[in-house]
Amino acid sequence: MNPTVKAFLDKDSETFSYAVYDHDGGHAAVIDPVLDYDHAAGRTYTASAEEIVAFVREKDLTVDWVLETHAHADHLSAAPFIREQLGGRIAIGEHIRQVQDIFRKVFNLEKEFLPNGADFDYLFREGDTFRIGELDGRVLHTPGHTPADLSYLIGDAVFVGDTLFMPDAGTARCDFPGGDAATLYRSIGKLLALPDNTRMFVCHDYPDDRRDHAFETTVGAQREHNIHVGAGATQADFVAMRTKRDATLGMPRLILPSIQVNIRAGRMPPPESDGRSYLKIPLNAL
Ligand SMILES: [Fe+2]
């Protein structure tokens, strides 16, 4: 059985979140939900996630899973809000432990913070299978952008996080701590080995004025037309292109707030003595 897919665009971070479900009144997964965050004010709010909640309620869906493709560096995760409102288990790749270990050092996190993935309800491994009502899901470990990236194949639809973008936009950067361009190339090879007509859903799109935001393509379109890996680009070509290009990219605007929240599965840091949580800005660390 193939899923029905509803996309939600967070305009601020140009992130696509998804509700993936078997049928009205059936079961769903929510993928990569966004918590709105006004960095200047240090204020979080849930307008984007509430759109997903309203949709899920309107369709009368039971949420089985809240799936993260990776620890995002450009937006805070609304996974805890989605779970509180709708239920479901928050899952990510098992290699999140490695990402937690890298960033607990960057942020000098409290000694109680252990890089064991325990903030998440479930850690997936390569090849794991899971169910969403009548839908079958399979996990592909697709590292390179980060060590922990997963792609989720659900029926004929694959949700690729930050590996491939739309064909005219190429691929994700590989210069964050733990990222690696050759590794991403091999991960993309795994995705491009899926059947040509597999529907592919991306996590971001950053279009210029020539077109609107887009989120859906196919494996076949990527294999032929992706500007970074299409038409048989070699690993050496890809690594050279990616390395050169990444050297020109600044850090994402919200990387520091995002990572320290997202490696805790969207949980805020433990409150201080006044009952409030604080985010850290490590100076000259990235
Ligand atoms: Fe990312």
Residues whose N, C-alpha, C, O or C-beta is under 5 A from the ligand:
A	BS01	LIG	H72 A73 D162
